[in-house]
Amino acid sequence: MMFKVMEEDKEKSSQDEVKRQIEELLEVARFCFNVTDCRRKLILNHFGQTFDPKDCHKKCDTCREDFQVENEDMTELAQKLLELVDSINKNHVGSGVVSKTMCMDVFRGSRAKGVTDKGYDRLQFFGSGKDINRDRTDRLFEELLGRGALKERLVGNARGFNDANVEVS
């Protein structure tokens, strides 16, 4: 009996550790994709310190860049992407997972055989992101993953590897 409780605690601890590591990995990804905020500020904030970007004096890559950042409201596209990912998962046919790449292809309106064979081209929000390039689609996707609106769940496949299934949180 005691052994069973210890095994359950070990499994729970292991799951918690995996979640913690995934969150840390997502934090690193958010840091890498952030092209607007001072790197020194981001790093020091991570360690609980405050830093005024004015004190960077253009020593980091983002502060050195002399480009204008244009804010764009992506709310409507983000909502459509979330609806689409949910629809794809509900209408998923066959074995395997619904990958990020598949979701992005459907969102951008791909007519690839894998998309049309599964009928994803008939979903309501198919092609909603056709007017934005793949890089921007990828950044939107990563932002939704980073904010927890989407999640990737690892699923074992027949070859003994894990595939990442994308789902709405």
C-alpha angles and dihedrals in degrees: 000000000000090000091054092052091048091050091050090049090049091050092048090047090049091050090049090050092051091050090049092050092048091051090050090049090051089050090054090049091051089050091051094047093047105100098165110052125077109264093216090054092049094048095045092046088054088060093046097259127123123230131180110223089218086071091059091077090202094300096133127066097250094048091047092055112096100205134122117244113219115204114217128188105235095170096113094047091045091053091049091049091051091048090048094050089049091049093048091053092047092049097038111140126198133003127317131051139291102251130202089245092054091048091049091049092051091045091052093047101251116179092202116147093249090055098046096040090060093044094242089135088069095056118114098248097037108141095010090136097044092116096057124072124247094257092056090045089052092049091050090050092048091048091054090048091047092050092048096245088118127032135194116222119195114232123188116236133206092265092060095254130114124247122197114239113200118219139166110258 
